[in-house]
Amino acid sequence: MRPKQKEIIKEIEKLSGKHSSWKVFTDFVEVAAITISNAVDRTKWREREDRYLAIVKEYGKDEFLTFKKMFHLLIEAMDETVEMEGGPKDILGPIFHELALHNKWKGQFFTPVDVSELIGKMNVRQLKPWEIERLNEPCSGSGSMVLGYAKAMRDNNMNYNRQLLVTAQDVDTKCVHMTYIQLSLYGIPAVVLNANTLTLEVWDAWYTPIYLIDGWKMREKAKDHLINPAIEEATQMMMEI
């Protein structure tokens, strides 16, 4: 675990006298997710801003300043990881486990970083510069598996900021927030859904900044209206013959 991650844990523990570590962590990731979302997505701004203010009221001014400090530490940890390890890596998942929070909600365990990176290496395929890889993560947790794949792309000289398009989902809102924060800050185009993969129920959607800025929402909408996926696939097969 990197020093910045340890600093985040210390800051959470400082607030754990009055509030539980579970509450501090879950409130932190929700506030961070809302902060990112409301900077780029106006569609649910009011609803998310009201939720942000409701969380703020539960903490004193000095306590909430700790949230801002943790957010900056998180960004620094991610920048350091990309620079020193050559690609993105799950920062929040190990913090969650280090705080032993995984034992408090249905025995929840996230995929270890090393395993995620190994699976990424085993499954990554070489893309031409103009090709896009679409990745669907049905149970995202902290987003570790997506990040492992993104790192494998970078290790193979591909640009995950431009060539990877992700749909990630989880029934747990905390996991949605964790995944959304990390994919957002690493610059990965993604839609993160609060959804049940088995029943196909969808309750909320979070769009990463680069997804919106690069126009993926409009591109996908145009594709849905103009191109039948089956026809597109058949056309592509014919072109390859």
Buried (B, 14 or more C-beta within 10 A) or exposed (E): EBEBBBBBBEBBEEBBEEBEBBBBBBBBBBBBBBBBBBEBBEEBBEEBEEBBEEBBEEBEEEBBEBBEBBBEBBBBBBEBBBEEEEBBBBBBBBBBBBBEBBEEEEEBEBBBBEEBBEBBBEEBEEBEEEEEBEBEBBBBBBBBBBBBBBBBBBBEEBEBBBBBBBBBBBBBBBBBBBBBBBBBBBBBBBBBBBBBBEEEEEEEBBBBBBBBEBEBBEBBEEEEEEEEEEEEEEEEEEEEE
